Amino acid sequence: MIRSREIVRESRDAVIAETFGAGRAAANPYGPTSKRHIFWQHGADQARAAATRLLQIGA
């Protein structure tokens, strides 16, 4: 799998654990000037938006 997709998946998993589990807050482990940081943040933003939509539907 392409490394960028792995990073996006990693961030989505972290946000899902934060939102629906008893996981700790999702924090970007990569430096703010790296491409990995951008991919991680993009995946986390997508996952947060999807989780928000899901929780609104279920409310």
CHARMM-style PDB file with segment names, atoms N, HN, CA, C and O in Angstrom:
ATOM      1  N   MET     1       0.848  -1.179   0.000  1.00  0.00      PROA
ATOM      2  CA  MET     1       0.000   0.000   0.000  1.00  0.00      PROA
ATOM      3  C   MET     1       0.891   1.239   0.000  1.00  0.00      PROA
ATOM      4  O   MET     1       1.980   1.239   0.573  1.00  0.00      PROA
ATOM      5  N   ILE     2       0.419   2.266  -0.636  1.00  0.00      PROA
ATOM      6  HN  ILE     2      -0.466   2.266  -1.101  1.00  0.00      PROA
ATOM      7  CA  ILE     2       1.167   3.512  -0.699  1.00  0.00      PROA
ATOM      8  C   ILE     2       1.260   4.099   0.707  1.00  0.00      PROA
ATOM      9  O   ILE     2       0.287   4.080   1.461  1.00  0.00      PROA
ATOM     10  N   ARG     3       2.418   4.611   1.050  1.00  0.00      PROA
ATOM     11  HN  ARG     3       3.208   4.627   0.438  1.00  0.00      PROA
ATOM     12  CA  ARG     3       2.667   5.118   2.396  1.00  0.00      PROA
ATOM     13  C   ARG     3       1.684   6.220   2.798  1.00  0.00      PROA
ATOM     14  O   ARG     3       1.256   6.270   3.951  1.00  0.00      PROA
ATOM     15  N   SER     4       1.325   7.094   1.872  1.00  0.00      PROA
ATOM     16  HN  SER     4       1.672   7.053   0.936  1.00  0.00      PROA
ATOM     17  CA  SER     4       0.386   8.169   2.216  1.00  0.00      PROA
ATOM     18  C   SER     4      -0.967   7.603   2.635  1.00  0.00      PROA
ATOM     19  O   SER     4      -1.603   8.124   3.551  1.00  0.00      PROA
ATOM     20  N   ARG     5      -1.403   6.546   1.970  1.00  0.00      PROA
ATOM     21  HN  ARG     5      -0.885   6.123   1.226  1.00  0.00      PROA
ATOM     22  CA  ARG     5      -2.674   5.923   2.351  1.00  0.00      PROA
ATOM     23  C   ARG     5      -2.580   5.270   3.721  1.00  0.00      PROA
ATOM     24  O   ARG     5      -3.551   5.263   4.478  1.00  0.00      PROA
ATOM     25  N   GLU     6      -1.431   4.730   4.037  1.00  0.00      PROA
ATOM     26  HN  GLU     6      -0.642   4.735   3.422  1.00  0.00      PROA
ATOM     27  CA  GLU     6      -1.242   4.136   5.363  1.00  0.00      PROA
ATOM     28  C   GLU     6      -1.340   5.209   6.443  1.00  0.00      PROA
ATOM     29  O   GLU     6      -1.916   4.975   7.505  1.00  0.00      PROA
ATOM     30  N   ILE     7      -0.784   6.372   6.174  1.00  0.00      PROA
ATOM     31  HN  ILE     7      -0.316   6.563   5.312  1.00  0.00      PROA
ATOM     32  CA  ILE     7      -0.824   7.464   7.147  1.00  0.00      PROA
ATOM     33  C   ILE     7      -2.252   7.970   7.318  1.00  0.00      PROA
ATOM     34  O   ILE     7      -2.684   8.243   8.438  1.00  0.00      PROA
ATOM     35  N   VAL     8      -2.987   8.096   6.215  1.00  0.00      PROA
ATOM     36  HN  VAL     8      -2.636   7.874   5.305  1.00  0.00      PROA
ATOM     37  CA  VAL     8      -4.388   8.527   6.289  1.00  0.00      PROA
ATOM     38  C   VAL     8      -5.193   7.502   7.080  1.00  0.00      PROA
ATOM     39  O   VAL     8      -6.013   7.875   7.919  1.00  0.00      PROA
ATOM     40  N   ARG     9      -4.972   6.233   6.826  1.00  0.00      PROA
ATOM     41  HN  ARG     9      -4.306   5.930   6.144  1.00  0.00      PROA
ATOM     42  CA  ARG     9      -5.685   5.179   7.558  1.00  0.00      PROA
ATOM     43  C   ARG     9      -5.342   5.232   9.051  1.00  0.00      PROA
ATOM     44  O   ARG     9      -6.217   5.057   9.899  1.00  0.00      PROA
ATOM     45  N   GLU    10      -4.086   5.470   9.361  1.00  0.00      PROA
ATOM     46  HN  GLU    10      -3.375   5.613   8.673  1.00  0.00      PROA
ATOM     47  CA  GLU    10      -3.644   5.576  10.752  1.00  0.00      PROA
ATOM     48  C   GLU    10      -4.385   6.709  11.466  1.00  0.00      PROA
ATOM     49  O   GLU    10      -4.827   6.548  12.604  1.00  0.00      PROA
ATOM     50  N   SER    11      -4.516   7.839  10.798  1.00  0.00      PROA
ATOM     51  HN  SER    11      -4.157   7.969   9.874  1.00  0.00      PROA
ATOM     52  CA  SER    11      -5.200   8.976  11.426  1.00  0.00      PROA
ATOM     53  C   SER    11      -6.693   8.703  11.585  1.00  0.00      PROA
ATOM     54  O   SER    11      -7.285   9.072  12.599  1.00  0.00      PROA
ATOM     55  N   ARG    12      -7.301   8.067  10.603  1.00  0.00      PROA
ATOM     56  HN  ARG    12      -6.820   7.767   9.779  1.00  0.00      PROA
ATOM     57  CA  ARG    12      -8.724   7.732  10.710  1.00  0.00      PROA
ATOM     58  C   ARG    12      -8.966   6.785  11.875  1.00  0.00      PROA
ATOM     59  O   ARG    12      -9.924   6.952  12.630  1.00  0.00      PROA
ATOM     60  N   ASP    13      -8.097   5.795  12.020  1.00  0.00      PROA
ATOM     61  HN  ASP    13      -7.319   5.659  11.407  1.00  0.00      PROA
ATOM     62  CA  ASP    13      -8.233   4.856  13.136  1.00  0.00      PROA
ATOM     63  C   ASP    13      -8.120   5.580  14.474  1.00  0.00      PROA
ATOM     64  O   ASP    13      -8.853   5.272  15.414  1.00  0.00      PROA
ATOM     65  N   ALA    14      -7.205   6.540  14.559  1.00  0.00      PROA
ATOM     66  HN  ALA    14      -6.610   6.790  13.795  1.00  0.00      PROA
ATOM     67  CA  ALA    14      -7.022   7.289  15.800  1.00  0.00      PROA
ATOM     68  C   ALA    14      -8.259   8.121  16.128  1.00  0.00      PROA
ATOM     69  O   ALA    14      -8.676   8.187  17.285  1.00  0.00      PROA
ATOM     70  N   VAL    15      -8.840   8.747  15.126  1.00  0.00      PROA
ATOM     71  HN  VAL    15      -8.502   8.694  14.187  1.00  0.00      PROA
ATOM     72  CA  VAL    15     -10.035   9.568  15.354  1.00  0.00      PROA
ATOM     73  C   VAL    15     -11.227   8.692  15.714  1.00  0.00      PROA
ATOM     74  O   VAL    15     -12.019   9.064  16.580  1.00  0.00      PROA
ATOM     75  N   ILE    16     -11.370   7.553  15.077  1.00  0.00      PROA
ATOM     76  HN  ILE    16     -10.726   7.251  14.374  1.00  0.00      PROA
ATOM     77  CA  ILE    16     -12.466   6.635  15.404  1.00  0.00      PROA
ATOM     78  C   ILE    16     -12.334   6.146  16.844  1.00  0.00      PROA
ATOM     79  O   ILE    16     -13.323   6.079  17.573  1.00  0.00      PROA
ATOM     80  N   ALA    17     -11.120   5.807  17.250  1.00  0.00      PROA
ATOM     81  HN  ALA    17     -10.316   5.862  16.658  1.00  0.00      PROA
ATOM     82  CA  ALA    17     -10.900   5.371  18.630  1.00  0.00      PROA
ATOM     83  C   ALA    17     -11.207   6.498  19.610  1.00  0.00      PROA
ATOM     84  O   ALA    17     -11.759   6.262  20.684  1.00  0.00      PROA
ATOM     85  N   GLU    18     -10.851   7.711  19.239  1.00  0.00      PROA
ATOM     86  HN  GLU    18     -10.403   7.903  18.366  1.00  0.00      PROA
ATOM     87  CA  GLU    18     -11.119   8.867  20.098  1.00  0.00      PROA
ATOM     88  C   GLU    18     -12.624   9.122  20.216  1.00  0.00      PROA
ATOM     89  O   GLU    18     -13.123   9.403  21.306  1.00  0.00      PROA
ATOM     90  N   THR    19     -13.334   9.025  19.112  1.00  0.00      PROA
ATOM     91  HN  THR    19     -12.928   8.798  18.227  1.00  0.00      PROA
ATOM     92  CA  THR    19     -14.747   9.390  19.078  1.00  0.00      PROA
ATOM     93  C   THR    19     -15.656   8.307  19.650  1.00  0.00      PROA
ATOM     94  O   THR    19     -16.560   8.604  20.431  1.00  0.00      PROA
ATOM     95  N   PHE    20     -15.424   7.067  19.271  1.00  0.00      PROA
ATOM     96  HN  PHE    20     -14.690   6.825  18.636  1.00  0.00      PROA
ATOM     97  CA  PHE    20     -16.355   5.998  19.625  1.00  0.00      PROA
ATOM     98  C   PHE    20     -15.837   5.057  20.701  1.00  0.00      PROA
ATOM     99  O   PHE    20     -16.601   4.252  21.234  1.00  0.00      PROA
ATOM    100  N   GLY    21     -14.589   5.142  21.021  1.00  0.00      PROA
ATOM    101  HN  GLY    21     -13.969   5.796  20.589  1.00  0.00      PROA
ATOM    102  CA  GLY    21     -14.025   4.267  22.035  1.00  0.00      PROA
ATOM    103  C   GLY    21     -13.575   5.072  23.236  1.00  0.00      PROA
ATOM    104  O   GLY    21     -13.868   6.261  23.363  1.00  0.00      PROA
ATOM    105  N   ALA    22     -12.878   4.413  24.084  1.00  0.00      PROA
ATOM    106  HN  ALA    22     -12.641   3.447  23.981  1.00  0.00      PROA
ATOM    107  CA  ALA    22     -12.337   5.079  25.261  1.00  0.00      PROA
ATOM    108  C   ALA    22     -10.895   5.497  25.001  1.00  0.00      PROA
ATOM    109  O   ALA    22     -10.097   5.638  25.928  1.00  0.00      PROA
ATOM    110  N   GLY    23     -10.579   5.688  23.741  1.00  0.00      PROA
ATOM    111  HN  GLY    23     -11.227   5.573  22.988  1.00  0.00      PROA
ATOM    112  CA  GLY    23      -9.212   6.030  23.360  1.00  0.00      PROA
ATOM    113  C   GLY    23      -8.837   7.440  23.760  1.00  0.00      PROA
ATOM    114  O   GLY    23      -9.689   8.276  24.062  1.00  0.00      PROA
ATOM    115  N   ARG    24      -7.559   7.677  23.755  1.00  0.00      PROA
ATOM    116  HN  ARG    24      -6.866   6.998  23.510  1.00  0.00      PROA
ATOM    117  CA  ARG    24      -7.073   9.018  24.077  1.00  0.00      PROA
ATOM    118  C   ARG    24      -7.236   9.920  22.859  1.00  0.00      PROA
ATOM    119  O   ARG    24      -7.517   9.447  21.758  1.00  0.00      PROA
ATOM    120  N   ALA    25      -7.061  11.195  23.064  1.00  0.00      PROA
ATOM    121  HN  ALA    25      -6.833  11.579  23.959  1.00  0.00      PROA
ATOM    122  CA  ALA    25      -7.242  12.169  21.985  1.00  0.00      PROA
ATOM    123  C   ALA    25      -6.269  11.891  20.848  1.00  0.00      PROA
ATOM    124  O   ALA    25      -5.096  11.591  21.072  1.00  0.00      PROA
ATOM    125  N   ALA    26      -6.774  11.997  19.632  1.00  0.00      PROA
ATOM    126  HN  ALA    26      -7.726  12.241  19.450  1.00  0.00      PROA
ATOM    127  CA  ALA    26      -5.940  11.770  18.452  1.00  0.00      PROA
ATOM    128  C   ALA    26      -4.997  12.957  18.282  1.00  0.00      PROA
ATOM    129  O   ALA    26      -5.439  14.103  18.200  1.00  0.00      PROA
ATOM    130  N   ALA    27      -3.712  12.679  18.230  1.00  0.00      PROA
ATOM    131  HN  ALA    27      -3.353  11.748  18.296  1.00  0.00      PROA
ATOM    132  CA  ALA    27      -2.710  13.729  18.068  1.00  0.00      PROA
ATOM    133  C   ALA    27      -1.790  13.359  16.917  1.00  0.00      PROA
ATOM    134  O   ALA    27      -1.364  12.211  16.789  1.00  0.00      PROA
ATOM    135  N   ASN    28      -1.496  14.322  16.099  1.00  0.00      PROA
ATOM    136  HN  ASN    28      -1.842  15.255  16.203  1.00  0.00      PROA
ATOM    137  CA  ASN    28      -0.648  14.110  14.932  1.00  0.00      PROA
ATOM    138  C   ASN    28       0.797  13.897  15.392  1.00  0.00      PROA
ATOM    139  O   ASN    28       1.390  14.798  15.986  1.00  0.00      PROA
ATOM    140  N   PRO    29       1.373  12.720  15.127  1.00  0.00      PROA
ATOM    141  CA  PRO    29       2.726  12.428  15.604  1.00  0.00      PROA
ATOM    142  C   PRO    29       3.837  12.974  14.710  1.00  0.00      PROA
ATOM    143  O   PRO    29       5.015  12.854  15.043  1.00  0.00      PROA
ATOM    144  N   TYR    30       3.473  13.570  13.585  1.00  0.00      PROA
ATOM    145  HN  TYR    30       2.516  13.668  13.314  1.00  0.00      PROA
ATOM    146  CA  TYR    30       4.477  14.015  12.625  1.00  0.00      PROA
ATOM    147  C   TYR    30       4.719  15.511  12.739  1.00  0.00      PROA
ATOM    148  O   TYR    30       3.841  16.262  13.164  1.00  0.00      PROA
ATOM    149  N   GLY    31       5.904  15.932  12.360  1.00  0.00      PROA
ATOM    150  HN  GLY    31       6.617  15.322  12.015  1.00  0.00      PROA
ATOM    151  CA  GLY    31       6.285  17.341  12.411  1.00  0.00      PROA
ATOM    152  C   GLY    31       5.426  18.199  11.496  1.00  0.00      PROA
ATOM    153  O   GLY    31       5.001  17.740  10.436  1.00  0.00      PROA
ATOM    154  N   PRO    32       5.166  19.440  11.893  1.00  0.00      PROA
ATOM    155  CA  PRO    32       4.248  20.291  11.134  1.00  0.00      PROA
ATOM    156  C   PRO    32       4.732  20.682   9.743  1.00  0.00      PROA
ATOM    157  O   PRO    32       3.940  21.184   8.946  1.00  0.00      PROA
ATOM    158  N   THR    33       5.984  20.472   9.434  1.00  0.00      PROA
ATOM    159  HN  THR    33       6.627  20.064  10.082  1.00  0.00      PROA
ATOM    160  CA  THR    33       6.490  20.845   8.110  1.00  0.00      PROA
ATOM    161  C   THR    33       6.627  19.653   7.175  1.00  0.00      PROA
ATOM    162  O   THR    33       7.130  19.799   6.061  1.00  0.00      PROA
ATOM    163  N   SER    34       6.189  18.484   7.608  1.00  0.00      PROA
ATOM    164  HN  SER    34       5.781  18.365   8.513  1.00  0.00      PROA
ATOM    165  CA  SER    34       6.374  17.287   6.783  1.00  0.00      PROA
ATOM    166  C   SER    34       5.118  16.957   5.977  1.00  0.00      PROA
ATOM    167  O   SER    34       4.008  17.344   6.343  1.00  0.00      PROA
ATOM    168  N   LYS    35       5.315  16.241   4.884  1.00  0.00      PROA
ATOM    169  HN  LYS    35       6.217  15.927   4.586  1.00  0.00      PROA
ATOM    170  CA  LYS    35       4.185  15.770   4.078  1.00  0.00      PROA
ATOM    171  C   LYS    35       3.333  14.787   4.878  1.00  0.00      PROA
ATOM    172  O   LYS    35       2.112  14.751   4.729  1.00  0.00      PROA
ATOM    173  N   ARG    36       3.979  14.000   5.719  1.00  0.00      PROA
ATOM    174  HN  ARG    36       4.971  14.030   5.840  1.00  0.00      PROA
ATOM    175  CA  ARG    36       3.238  13.038   6.540  1.00  0.00      PROA
ATOM    176  C   ARG    36       2.237  13.754   7.437  1.00  0.00      PROA
ATOM    177  O   ARG    36       1.125  13.272   7.650  1.00  0.00      PROA
ATOM    178  N   HSD    37       2.638  14.901   7.958  1.00  0.00      PROA
ATOM    179  HN  HSD    37       3.541  15.292   7.785  1.00  0.00      PROA
ATOM    180  CA  HSD    37       1.743  15.702   8.796  1.00  0.00      PROA
ATOM    181  C   HSD    37       0.492  16.098   8.008  1.00  0.00      PROA
ATOM    182  O   HSD    37      -0.625  16.029   8.522  1.00  0.00      PROA
ATOM    183  N   ILE    38       0.695  16.513   6.762  1.00  0.00      PROA
ATOM    184  HN  ILE    38       1.602  16.570   6.345  1.00  0.00      PROA
ATOM    185  CA  ILE    38      -0.423  16.930   5.910  1.00  0.00      PROA
ATOM    186  C   ILE    38      -1.362  15.761   5.647  1.00  0.00      PROA
ATOM    187  O   ILE    38      -2.578  15.912   5.756  1.00  0.00      PROA
ATOM    188  N   PHE    39      -0.816  14.596   5.302  1.00  0.00      PROA
ATOM    189  HN  PHE    39       0.173  14.473   5.213  1.00  0.00      PROA
ATOM    190  CA  PHE    39      -1.650  13.422   5.047  1.00  0.00      PROA
ATOM    191  C   PHE    39      -2.397  12.993   6.304  1.00  0.00      PROA
ATOM    192  O   PHE    39      -3.577  12.647   6.241  1.00  0.00      PROA
ATOM    193  N   TRP    40      -1.713  13.015   7.447  1.00  0.00      PROA
ATOM    194  HN  TRP    40      -0.754  13.297   7.498  1.00  0.00      PROA
ATOM    195  CA  TRP    40      -2.336  12.608   8.702  1.00  0.00      PROA
ATOM    196  C   TRP    40      -3.487  13.555   9.032  1.00  0.00      PROA
ATOM    197  O   TRP    40      -4.571  13.113   9.412  1.00  0.00      PROA
ATOM    198  N   GLN    41      -3.250  14.846   8.889  1.00  0.00      PROA
ATOM    199  HN  GLN    41      -2.369  15.205   8.581  1.00  0.00      PROA
ATOM    200  CA  GLN    41      -4.272  15.834   9.212  1.00  0.00      PROA
ATOM    201  C   GLN    41      -5.473  15.718   8.281  1.00  0.00      PROA
ATOM    202  O   GLN    41      -6.618  15.862   8.712  1.00  0.00      PROA
ATOM    203  N   HSD    42      -5.209  15.460   7.012  1.00  0.00      PROA
ATOM    204  HN  HSD    42      -4.279  15.344   6.662  1.00  0.00      PROA
ATOM    205  CA  HSD    42      -6.286  15.294   6.031  1.00  0.00      PROA
ATOM    206  C   HSD    42      -7.177  14.106   6.409  1.00  0.00      PROA
ATOM    207  O   HSD    42      -8.402  14.215   6.387  1.00  0.00      PROA
ATOM    208  N   GLY    43      -6.568  12.990   6.751  1.00  0.00      PROA
ATOM    209  HN  GLY    43      -5.572  12.901   6.769  1.00  0.00      PROA
ATOM    210  CA  GLY    43      -7.340  11.815   7.155  1.00  0.00      PROA
ATOM    211  C   GLY    43      -8.127  12.053   8.430  1.00  0.00      PROA
ATOM    212  O   GLY    43      -9.270  11.612   8.551  1.00  0.00      PROA
ATOM    213  N   ALA    44      -7.521  12.746   9.377  1.00  0.00      PROA
ATOM    214  HN  ALA    44      -6.593  13.104   9.279  1.00  0.00      PROA
ATOM    215  CA  ALA    44      -8.201  13.036  10.635  1.00  0.00      PROA
ATOM    216  C   ALA    44      -9.391  13.964  10.411  1.00  0.00      PROA
ATOM    217  O   ALA    44     -10.451  13.768  11.004  1.00  0.00      PROA
ATOM    218  N   ASP    45      -9.221  14.962   9.568  1.00  0.00      PROA
ATOM    219  HN  ASP    45      -8.360  15.121   9.087  1.00  0.00      PROA
ATOM    220  CA  ASP    45     -10.323  15.884   9.272  1.00  0.00      PROA
ATOM    221  C   ASP    45     -11.484  15.154   8.603  1.00  0.00      PROA
ATOM    222  O   ASP    45     -12.645  15.389   8.937  1.00  0.00      PROA
ATOM    223  N   GLN    46     -11.169  14.269   7.660  1.00  0.00      PROA
ATOM    224  HN  GLN    46     -10.225  14.077   7.388  1.00  0.00      PROA
ATOM    225  CA  GLN    46     -12.212  13.485   6.995  1.00  0.00      PROA
ATOM    226  C   GLN    46     -12.951  12.604   7.999  1.00  0.00      PROA
ATOM    227  O   GLN    46     -14.179  12.516   7.967  1.00  0.00      PROA
ATOM    228  N   ALA    47     -12.218  11.965   8.874  1.00  0.00      PROA
ATOM    229  HN  ALA    47     -11.221  12.036   8.900  1.00  0.00      PROA
ATOM    230  CA  ALA    47     -12.832  11.061   9.849  1.00  0.00      PROA
ATOM    231  C   ALA    47     -13.691  11.831  10.843  1.00  0.00      PROA
ATOM    232  O   ALA    47     -14.766  11.363  11.219  1.00  0.00      PROA
ATOM    233  N   ARG    48     -13.235  13.003  11.274  1.00  0.00      PROA
ATOM    234  HN  ARG    48     -12.362  13.383  10.969  1.00  0.00      PROA
ATOM    235  CA  ARG    48     -14.034  13.804  12.206  1.00  0.00      PROA
ATOM    236  C   ARG    48     -15.335  14.261  11.552  1.00  0.00      PROA
ATOM    237  O   ARG    48     -16.391  14.242  12.185  1.00  0.00      PROA
ATOM    238  N   ALA    49     -15.260  14.669  10.294  1.00  0.00      PROA
ATOM    239  HN  ALA    49     -14.403  14.684   9.780  1.00  0.00      PROA
ATOM    240  CA  ALA    49     -16.469  15.095   9.580  1.00  0.00      PROA
ATOM    241  C   ALA    49     -17.445  13.927   9.427  1.00  0.00      PROA
ATOM    242  O   ALA    49     -18.649  14.097   9.620  1.00  0.00      PROA
ATOM    243  N   ALA    50     -16.938  12.762   9.086  1.00  0.00      PROA
ATOM    244  HN  ALA    50     -15.960  12.625   8.929  1.00  0.00      PROA
ATOM    245  CA  ALA    50     -17.793  11.585   8.931  1.00  0.00      PROA
ATOM    246  C   ALA    50     -18.405  11.176  10.269  1.00  0.00      PROA
ATOM    247  O   ALA    50     -19.577  10.802  10.324  1.00  0.00      PROA
ATOM    248  N   ALA    51     -17.627  11.242  11.338  1.00  0.00      PROA
ATOM    249  HN  ALA    51     -16.676  11.546  11.293  1.00  0.00      PROA
ATOM    250  CA  ALA    51     -18.140  10.883  12.659  1.00  0.00      PROA
ATOM    251  C   ALA    51     -19.215  11.867  13.104  1.00  0.00      PROA
ATOM    252  O   ALA    51     -20.211  11.467  13.707  1.00  0.00      PROA
ATOM    253  N   THR    52     -19.023  13.131  12.815  1.00  0.00      PROA
ATOM    254  HN  THR    52     -18.214  13.456  12.326  1.00  0.00      PROA
ATOM    255  CA  THR    52     -20.021  14.141  13.164  1.00  0.00      PROA
ATOM    256  C   THR    52     -21.328  13.890  12.426  1.00  0.00      PROA
ATOM    257  O   THR    52     -22.405  13.967  13.018  1.00  0.00      PROA
ATOM    258  N   ARG    53     -21.234  13.591  11.133  1.00  0.00      PROA
ATOM    259  HN  ARG    53     -20.359  13.529  10.652  1.00  0.00      PROA
ATOM    260  CA  ARG    53     -22.442  13.285  10.353  1.00  0.00      PROA
ATOM    261  C   ARG    53     -23.143  12.047  10.906  1.00  0.00      PROA
ATOM    262  O   ARG    53     -24.369  12.018  11.010  1.00  0.00      PROA
ATOM    263  N   LEU    54     -22.372  11.039  11.257  1.00  0.00      PROA
ATOM    264  HN  LEU    54     -21.376  11.063  11.172  1.00  0.00      PROA
ATOM    265  CA  LEU    54     -22.946   9.805  11.783  1.00  0.00      PROA
ATOM    266  C   LEU    54     -23.651  10.050  13.114  1.00  0.00      PROA
ATOM    267  O   LEU    54     -24.739   9.522  13.346  1.00  0.00      PROA
ATOM    268  N   LEU    55     -23.046  10.836  13.977  1.00  0.00      PROA
ATOM    269  HN  LEU    55     -22.162  11.265  13.788  1.00  0.00      PROA
ATOM    270  CA  LEU    55     -23.655  11.123  15.271  1.00  0.00      PROA
ATOM    271  C   LEU    55     -24.905  11.987  15.118  1.00  0.00      PROA
ATOM    272  O   LEU    55     -25.838  11.857  15.909  1.00  0.00      PROA
ATOM    273  N   GLN    56     -24.941  12.864  14.119  1.00  0.00      PROA
ATOM    274  HN  GLN    56     -24.182  12.970  13.476  1.00  0.00      PROA
ATOM    275  CA  GLN    56     -26.136  13.678  13.876  1.00  0.00      PROA
ATOM    276  C   GLN    56     -27.289  12.807  13.381  1.00  0.00      PROA
ATOM    277  O   GLN    56     -28.441  13.020  13.757  1.00  0.00      PROA
ATOM    278  N   ILE    57     -26.975  11.839  12.546  1.00  0.00      PROA
ATOM    279  HN  ILE    57     -26.039  11.666  12.241  1.00  0.00      PROA
ATOM    280  CA  ILE    57     -28.008  10.937  12.034  1.00  0.00      PROA
ATOM    281  C   ILE    57     -28.574  10.091  13.167  1.00  0.00      PROA
ATOM    282  O   ILE    57     -29.778   9.842  13.223  1.00  0.00      PROA
ATOM    283  N   GLY    58     -27.706   9.653  14.063  1.00  0.00      PROA
ATOM    284  HN  GLY    58     -26.728   9.855  14.017  1.00  0.00      PROA
ATOM    285  CA  GLY    58     -28.132   8.782  15.151  1.00  0.00      PROA
ATOM    286  C   GLY    58     -28.809   9.510  16.296  1.00  0.00      PROA
ATOM    287  O   GLY    58     -29.366   8.868  17.186  1.00  0.00      PROA
ATOM    288  N   ALA    59     -28.775  10.832  16.293  1.00  0.00      PROA
ATOM    289  HN  ALA    59     -28.323  11.354  15.570  1.00  0.00      PROA
ATOM    290  CA  ALA    59     -29.341  11.593  17.414  1.00  0.00      PROA
ATOM    291  C   ALA    59     -30.845  11.671  17.352  1.00  0.00      PROA
ATOM    292  OT1 ALA    59     -31.469  12.276  18.223  1.00  0.00      PROA
TER     293      ALA     59
END
